[in-house]
Amino acid sequence: MNLKNQLGHPDVVKALLAAIHSDGSGAVSFRDYMDICLYNEPHGYYRNENPKIGKQGDFYTSSSIGSVMGEMIAACICKELPADYSEHEAIHVVEWGGGAGRLALHLLDELKRTTPAVYERITYTIIESSAYHRDLQRAALQAHSSKLRFTDAAEWLGEEPQENVYVVANELLDAFPIHRIRCKDSAFQESYVSWHETEQVFQEIWRPLQSEHIVDYLTHIEVQWLDGQIGEINLAADRWIANMGQRMASGCCIVIDYGDLDTELYAAHRFQGSLMCYRQHQAHDNPWIHQGEQDMTAHVNFSACERAARKQGFAPVAIQTQREFLVEQGILQKLQDHFDPNPFSDVSKRNRAIRQLLLSDQMSELFKVLIAMKKR
């Protein structure tokens, strides 16, 4: 394979080279490499205006499969409202990384239809760092414009804690840049990225692990690492949950993502880790090509998320599969008996979407849902 001919967007490659050459060691951490590939302005993967989700994009999400996921999250929020909730109290729903706005649309449509009293009390805040996606969200949510608030992470996190805050993060944490580590000769190493001038390609080099934060993270993982085994460490996910805990006086944090407990993520059969890339609906494990033109992601460690949540005073904290979450919120009641032979009727498409969320491609088992409560 000629990697030189598969380099990504020229401006992203240029930014990577500038970072590498400005570092005295001639390399940047894999975490910084991934950050530039995904978030460099304006051509990083999550910053450019190319479609990401759906048939014309690179992957599908649960919110792109009908309207059911938004409806189930709406049901969860209503269920978790405090028993002494007053109809005059404000409810703050906060979605991080709302994509094209489909999840918000389905959630707000459902609340307006089924619980108008709750809908009336809601402010729906979308925290979105991409100007392109903010424009898509405004267009998709025109019917609910009076409920919307757009802001950035720094502004929202800088505000005083509030009661009745319901944070929704659907496939957010897997998009955070990760540290890539390897166990070698009974010691841990961290992945760095350098530039091979002769071959004109990016290459991975390994250096002794020095980060105290990663060392501390590893002390909580009770698995037997094999020599040469690779894994990913998502420190940003822990920080994000800690920030949610400090910003919420009461409410609920709903995190939906693909991942597992640490005993599974760092087990022997995951010898090469879980890092994957997605481009034009093709999955592969080569992050050294298509910089800025492919998604890069790793499984979320829900054990670490749970530890971070409990440390911030969330209780109870529950982790379940997406299937369990959907069934618990009443998805089976959404299935409709019908005798319409038309496979493209609204009822047929809806039933098909529900079955896809529950059954297809093991999505319902691979995806997990963390629900972390803060009682007042």
VMD Tcl script that draws the C-alpha trace (Angstrom):
set ca {
  {0.00 0.00 0.00}
  {1.36 3.42 -1.00}
  {0.59 5.52 2.06}
  {2.02 8.66 0.47}
  {-0.75 8.69 -2.11}
  {-3.37 8.35 0.64}
  {-2.48 11.40 2.69}
  {-5.53 13.44 3.65}
  {-6.52 17.07 3.30}
  {-3.43 19.17 2.48}
  {-4.18 21.78 5.17}
  {-4.59 19.10 7.86}
  {-1.36 17.43 6.76}
  {0.32 20.84 6.87}
  {-0.94 21.43 10.42}
  {0.36 18.03 11.50}
  {3.78 18.69 10.01}
  {3.94 22.09 11.69}
  {3.15 20.51 15.06}
  {5.74 17.76 14.58}
  {8.49 20.11 13.39}
  {7.81 22.62 16.18}
  {8.27 19.94 18.82}
  {11.85 19.59 19.89}
  {11.61 15.81 19.83}
  {10.31 15.66 16.27}
  {7.07 13.91 17.20}
  {3.68 14.59 18.74}
  {1.62 12.28 20.91}
  {-0.99 10.18 19.16}
  {-3.56 12.11 21.20}
  {-2.43 15.40 19.61}
  {-2.23 13.79 16.15}
  {-5.83 12.60 16.48}
  {-6.93 15.98 17.79}
  {-5.55 17.75 14.71}
  {-7.01 15.17 12.32}
  {-10.47 15.59 13.82}
  {-10.66 19.18 15.03}
  {-8.23 21.33 13.06}
  {-10.01 24.45 11.73}
  {-11.53 24.47 9.17}
  {-10.67 21.15 7.50}
  {-10.45 18.64 10.36}
  {-12.93 15.80 10.08}
  {-15.44 17.26 12.55}
  {-14.88 20.81 11.30}
  {-15.35 20.43 7.55}
  {-18.72 20.62 5.85}
  {-18.74 17.15 4.32}
  {-21.68 14.92 5.34}
  {-20.76 12.60 8.20}
  {-23.96 10.69 8.95}
  {-26.27 8.72 6.71}
  {-26.04 7.31 3.21}
  {-23.96 10.19 1.87}
  {-21.66 10.21 4.88}
  {-19.31 7.76 6.57}
  {-21.45 6.06 9.23}
  {-24.91 5.83 10.79}
  {-25.93 6.76 14.33}
  {-28.90 5.65 16.39}
  {-30.57 9.04 15.83}
  {-30.38 8.52 12.06}
  {-32.46 5.34 12.34}
  {-35.99 6.73 12.58}
  {-37.18 8.87 15.49}
  {-37.30 6.22 18.20}
  {-34.04 6.99 20.05}
  {-35.09 10.60 20.65}
  {-38.49 9.40 21.84}
  {-36.91 6.98 24.30}
  {-34.59 9.63 25.73}
  {-37.62 11.91 26.15}
  {-39.36 9.11 28.08}
  {-36.26 8.67 30.25}
  {-36.11 12.38 31.12}
  {-39.78 12.41 32.11}
  {-39.30 9.29 34.21}
  {-36.32 10.80 36.04}
  {-38.00 14.08 36.97}
  {-38.00 14.35 40.79}
  {-41.12 13.24 42.62}
  {-41.51 16.71 44.11}
  {-41.06 18.43 40.76}
  {-43.21 21.54 40.48}
  {-44.90 22.37 37.21}
  {-43.46 25.86 37.58}
  {-39.83 24.71 37.70}
  {-37.54 25.10 34.73}
  {-36.14 22.00 33.05}
  {-32.77 22.26 31.33}
  {-32.03 19.67 28.63}
  {-28.46 20.01 27.38}
  {-27.23 18.10 24.35}
  {-23.53 17.95 23.56}
  {-22.50 17.53 19.94}
  {-25.96 17.46 18.38}
  {-24.86 16.66 14.82}
  {-27.54 17.65 12.33}
  {-30.17 18.13 15.05}
  {-32.16 14.98 14.43}
  {-32.02 13.68 18.00}
  {-33.12 17.06 19.38}
  {-35.98 17.22 16.89}
  {-37.28 13.76 17.76}
  {-36.91 14.37 21.51}
  {-38.71 17.73 21.45}
  {-41.43 16.45 19.10}
  {-42.13 13.60 21.53}
  {-42.26 15.85 24.60}
  {-44.57 18.30 22.89}
  {-46.86 15.46 21.79}
  {-46.95 13.35 24.97}
  {-46.12 15.69 27.88}
  {-46.91 19.28 26.88}
  {-46.61 20.46 30.49}
  {-42.98 19.29 30.56}
  {-42.34 20.70 27.09}
  {-43.51 24.13 28.24}
  {-40.90 24.22 31.01}
  {-37.95 23.14 28.85}
  {-34.97 25.06 27.61}
  {-33.02 22.93 25.13}
  {-29.37 23.94 25.06}
  {-27.15 22.63 22.28}
  {-23.41 22.77 22.85}
  {-21.87 22.50 19.43}
  {-18.41 23.72 18.46}
  {-18.94 23.35 14.71}
  {-20.49 26.38 12.97}
  {-21.55 24.10 10.10}
  {-23.49 21.80 12.42}
  {-25.05 24.73 14.30}
  {-26.54 25.92 11.01}
  {-27.92 22.44 10.33}
  {-29.42 22.31 13.82}
  {-31.12 25.68 13.50}
  {-32.66 24.62 10.19}
  {-33.87 21.27 11.53}
  {-35.33 22.73 14.73}
  {-37.24 25.73 13.44}
  {-40.48 24.35 14.87}
  {-38.94 24.49 18.36}
  {-36.93 27.69 17.98}
  {-38.46 29.27 21.10}
  {-37.02 26.43 23.20}
  {-33.48 26.55 21.84}
  {-30.31 28.00 23.19}
  {-26.95 27.67 21.43}
  {-23.74 28.13 23.35}
  {-20.22 26.77 23.65}
  {-18.72 24.52 26.28}
  {-16.71 27.21 28.07}
  {-19.70 29.52 28.50}
  {-22.05 26.80 29.74}
  {-19.53 25.27 32.12}
  {-18.76 28.72 33.52}
  {-22.34 29.27 34.66}
  {-23.68 28.51 38.13}
  {-24.95 24.96 38.83}
  {-28.66 24.49 38.18}
  {-31.42 22.18 39.33}
  {-33.16 19.83 36.88}
  {-30.34 19.56 34.35}
  {-30.61 16.63 31.93}
  {-27.45 16.18 29.89}
  {-27.62 14.06 26.73}
  {-24.43 12.82 25.04}
  {-25.13 10.50 22.12}
  {-21.88 9.20 20.58}
  {-19.89 12.09 22.01}
  {-17.21 10.52 24.21}
  {-15.90 8.24 21.47}
  {-15.01 11.36 19.46}
  {-12.56 12.64 22.09}
  {-8.87 12.21 21.17}
  {-7.30 9.29 23.01}
  {-3.87 8.32 24.25}
  {-2.60 5.11 22.68}
  {-0.47 2.92 24.95}
  {1.38 -0.38 24.73}
  {2.63 -2.85 27.31}
  {6.17 -3.88 26.39}
  {8.71 -5.76 28.50}
  {6.59 -5.28 31.64}
  {6.46 -1.50 31.18}
  {4.05 0.87 29.47}
  {4.84 2.98 26.45}
  {2.89 5.78 24.74}
  {2.38 6.21 21.01}
  {3.88 9.23 19.25}
  {3.71 10.25 15.60}
  {6.64 11.44 13.51}
  {7.18 12.22 9.83}
  {9.31 9.97 7.63}
  {10.88 12.43 5.21}
  {12.15 9.86 2.74}
  {8.91 7.92 2.47}
  {6.75 11.03 2.92}
  {4.44 9.30 5.41}
  {3.45 9.60 9.05}
  {4.77 6.83 11.26}
  {4.21 5.62 14.80}
  {6.99 5.51 17.36}
  {6.80 4.32 20.96}
  {8.27 6.12 23.95}
  {8.31 5.32 27.70}
  {5.09 6.40 29.39}
  {5.57 9.55 31.44}
  {2.07 10.90 32.07}
  {1.10 10.62 35.74}
  {-2.57 10.90 34.78}
  {-2.33 7.83 32.57}
  {-0.35 5.93 35.20}
  {-3.08 6.72 37.75}
  {-5.75 5.65 35.24}
  {-4.00 2.31 34.71}
  {-3.93 1.56 38.45}
  {-7.73 1.13 38.36}
  {-7.68 -1.40 35.52}
  {-7.43 -4.92 36.93}
  {-6.43 -6.88 33.85}
  {-3.34 -8.86 32.90}
  {-1.65 -7.10 30.00}
  {0.15 -9.23 27.42}
  {3.54 -8.26 26.05}
  {2.96 -6.03 23.03}
  {-0.72 -5.42 23.80}
  {-2.12 -2.03 22.75}
  {-4.95 -0.09 24.38}
  {-6.53 3.35 24.41}
  {-6.91 5.78 27.32}
  {-9.62 8.46 27.10}
  {-8.72 10.99 29.80}
  {-11.04 13.57 28.21}
  {-14.10 11.42 28.93}
  {-13.33 11.43 32.65}
  {-12.81 15.21 32.61}
  {-16.09 15.70 30.75}
  {-18.04 13.72 33.35}
  {-16.31 15.62 36.16}
  {-17.36 18.89 34.52}
  {-20.96 17.68 34.29}
  {-20.95 16.86 37.99}
  {-19.75 20.32 38.90}
  {-22.28 22.05 36.62}
  {-25.36 20.09 37.74}
  {-27.01 20.69 41.12}
  {-29.53 17.97 40.31}
  {-30.68 16.03 37.30}
  {-29.41 13.24 35.14}
  {-26.56 12.57 32.73}
  {-27.41 10.20 29.86}
  {-24.38 8.92 27.93}
  {-24.91 6.66 24.91}
  {-21.90 5.25 23.11}
  {-20.23 2.08 21.98}
  {-17.86 0.60 24.50}
  {-17.67 -1.73 27.47}
  {-16.24 -2.29 30.93}
  {-12.46 -2.17 31.29}
  {-12.16 -5.90 31.86}
  {-13.51 -6.38 28.34}
  {-11.80 -3.44 26.62}
  {-8.33 -4.45 27.81}
  {-8.81 -8.21 27.62}
  {-6.33 -10.41 25.76}
  {-8.55 -10.82 22.70}
  {-8.33 -7.04 22.13}
  {-4.58 -7.26 21.64}
  {-4.54 -4.41 19.09}
  {-6.95 -2.17 20.99}
  {-10.23 -0.82 19.65}
  {-9.14 2.15 17.51}
  {-11.07 2.23 14.24}
  {-11.45 4.58 11.29}
  {-14.56 5.09 9.16}
  {-14.72 6.48 5.64}
  {-17.52 6.07 3.13}
  {-19.05 3.33 5.29}
  {-15.85 1.30 5.24}
  {-14.20 0.45 8.56}
  {-10.46 -0.09 8.93}
  {-7.71 0.30 11.54}
  {-5.23 2.56 9.71}
  {-5.11 6.07 11.24}
  {-2.07 7.11 9.15}
  {-4.05 7.94 6.01}
  {-6.90 10.27 4.97}
  {-6.10 12.82 7.70}
  {-9.15 15.05 8.14}
  {-11.16 12.90 5.74}
  {-12.05 9.95 7.96}
  {-13.51 9.45 11.40}
  {-11.19 8.10 14.10}
  {-12.68 6.59 17.20}
  {-12.12 4.13 20.05}
  {-14.46 2.29 22.40}
  {-15.50 4.11 25.56}
  {-14.40 2.67 28.89}
  {-17.65 2.73 30.84}
  {-15.94 1.49 34.01}
  {-13.83 4.66 34.01}
  {-16.91 6.76 33.30}
  {-18.72 5.20 36.24}
  {-15.76 5.84 38.55}
  {-15.59 9.46 37.45}
  {-19.34 9.89 37.96}
  {-19.34 8.45 41.47}
  {-16.35 10.61 42.40}
  {-18.40 13.68 41.42}
  {-21.34 12.69 43.62}
  {-23.59 11.06 41.04}
  {-25.75 8.35 42.62}
  {-27.13 6.06 41.53}
  {-25.05 5.31 38.45}
  {-26.27 2.56 36.12}
  {-24.73 1.01 33.01}
  {-26.87 -1.06 30.65}
  {-26.89 -2.14 27.05}
  {-28.76 -0.04 24.54}
  {-31.24 -2.88 24.18}
  {-31.93 -2.88 27.92}
  {-32.30 0.89 27.94}
  {-34.73 0.93 25.04}
  {-36.88 -1.87 26.46}
  {-36.91 -0.20 29.88}
  {-38.12 3.06 28.34}
  {-40.98 1.32 26.53}
  {-39.78 0.75 22.98}
  {-41.75 -2.47 22.61}
  {-44.95 -0.50 23.10}
  {-43.96 1.52 20.02}
  {-44.24 -1.54 17.76}
  {-47.55 -1.51 15.92}
  {-49.62 -4.40 14.59}
  {-50.54 -3.72 11.01}
  {-51.59 -5.52 7.87}
  {-50.27 -3.00 5.36}
  {-48.36 -4.91 2.65}
  {-46.54 -1.71 1.69}
  {-42.99 -1.96 3.11}
  {-42.57 1.80 2.70}
  {-45.59 2.86 4.73}
  {-44.93 4.94 7.85}
  {-45.86 2.07 10.18}
  {-43.66 -0.40 8.30}
  {-40.66 1.94 8.35}
  {-41.14 2.68 12.04}
  {-41.35 -0.99 13.01}
  {-38.29 -1.69 10.90}
  {-36.36 1.10 12.65}
  {-37.25 -0.32 16.07}
  {-36.11 -3.81 15.09}
  {-32.89 -2.37 13.68}
  {-32.11 -0.59 16.94}
  {-32.81 -3.74 18.94}
  {-31.34 -6.43 16.71}
  {-29.09 -5.39 13.83}
  {-25.32 -5.67 13.69}
  {-25.13 -6.25 17.45}
  {-25.52 -2.48 17.87}
  {-27.91 -2.96 20.75}
  {-25.30 -4.95 22.71}
  {-22.18 -3.06 21.66}
  {-23.74 0.27 22.57}
  {-24.02 1.05 26.27}
  {-26.02 3.63 28.16}
  {-24.75 5.25 31.35}
  {-27.39 7.00 33.46}
  {-25.90 9.02 36.31}
  {-28.32 10.73 38.69}
  {-27.85 13.70 40.97}
  {-30.60 13.95 43.55}
  {-31.54 17.22 45.16}
}
mol new
graphics top color blue
foreach p $ca { graphics top sphere $p radius 0.5 }
foreach p [lrange $ca 0 end-1] q [lrange $ca 1 end] { graphics top cylinder $p $q radius 0.2 }
display resetview
